[in-house]
Amino acid sequence: MDDLSKKQIIEIWDEHIKANHFVTDHNGHLVNNIDNSRSEAIEVIKVIIRDFISEDITIYEFKAALDIFNRHNNLWNFSAKMGQMYFNQLLKSNEQGIDKLSALLKSVIAEPKDLKDALKKIDELEKFTNGIFLVAEDKRKVPYPGSVGYFLSYFWQVHNPTKWPIVYSSLINGFREIGIWKDQTSQKATYDFFFNLNEKIKDVLKEHSLKNISNWDIEHTFWNFKYSNIINTNAAYEFEEAPSLKESKTPSPIEKIVVEEKLAVEEKIVSKQSPVQPIASTNQSVKFDVYDYLIPKVARLFEYSQIDCQLDPALYEPIVSEAFKQLDFEISILPQGVRKNPYCVVKFREENLAFIIDTKLDSTEYFNTTDDRALKEAINDHCSDLNREGYKKVGFMLVCSSFESNHNAFINYISWNTDIKKMMFLTSDALLYLLAFKIKDKLKLAAVIERLVSLSLLVTPQTVINEFESNL
């Protein structure tokens, strides 16, 4: 590293120290001390990893546990495309060889003995992923080999944060901007170069600041550098595999543009105070009128998301089930009143897939009145019945007009105490957009399900639009 590069690194560090920064997670929530929060989170993630390696939980339970925890403690942005999405696609592409994949993952996510061992692990998983990616007809549906370095270094940092840096694309972009990065031809070579460069930067800053520099110090410094040096507003904005760093001062016009672009495509929890309006009138990226593809009966669900709705609340659940019927699911309405039973079960025999559906107009009322234990028992009974009928993949879907919080305790309880493979919170407006896209684009139910199950826990109208507009 030459003297000019060292000088640039020191200037970036000094600017970072002078500025009064606060850190937000991927959803824009303030993280008062991200390093302390990470240290606490690591202890939980270690238990999840340990349970998987010791075979106390299956690879599916391992994936679900990571997904749930990271979505609500998003301190590394693992829930984005290079983390959880890569994991999801890796499993989906290897369902016929799940034991082989489980053995491989147990080996490669364990902490390496040294850098040489780390590179060996990366090479092993990269070759495995390439074997899927290179022969796939639709490469959007299979794991991306370029995610391997980030994916593995996340687990290694959980094991030992002082030793293993995570190879974020945001850091690479920052290094590239000051001329100290050299692109490599493989994930193995990329991490080798990244690791050694990261160590050199720590040495430079340690000598300058006269204190020990951590991997997290480097992350924070260069996240800020990336945000504070955006000069091309016409350049395509890239999501970063790291929590966002924003300044406490008023952002510049350029920074506002970038933040607004990011927020426009992030999933937002919909509240009663800010009801979702039909996107045809509020989002110009949708080039059709949703009402053109919905029968009046199901289109009335839009009215239920309005504060001044005058419709009979008792009609909400039947209309929701009618929307699923029009998606071409086989519907079974479940008896109510004897115990806490979900509202219905929807089945798709072609894929041996079913969803247990519960629905209520007001999500707050649902969570306040639902007996989690009784619901768990009902779900497990229905899962057993469905498995006997040959349905191997069973999910749980809650449909409400809106959701005002993530309800972590409920999510964790149902996920860990039932055989549910996929849990989703779906707003009824999102359900209507799902139906409209299916009808407009003449999609088969199998194609709709494939995209639906790839989505995150909370599915809003914007989530559906992002997925179906961008994949036509």
PyMOL commands that set and color helices and strands:
alter all, ss='L'
color gray80, all
select helices_A, chain A and resi 3-18+34-53+59-72+81-92+95-108+115-133+139-141+145-159+169-177+187-209+215-228+253-265+279-281+290-293+296-299+301-304+313-326+349-351+363-369+372-388+408-417+428-440+445-452+461-470
alter helices_A, ss='H'
color red, helices_A
select strands_A, chain A and resi 21-24+30-31+245-247+330-333+344-348+353-359+393-400+422-427+458-459
alter strands_A, ss='S'
color yellow, strands_A
deselect
rebuild
show_as cartoon
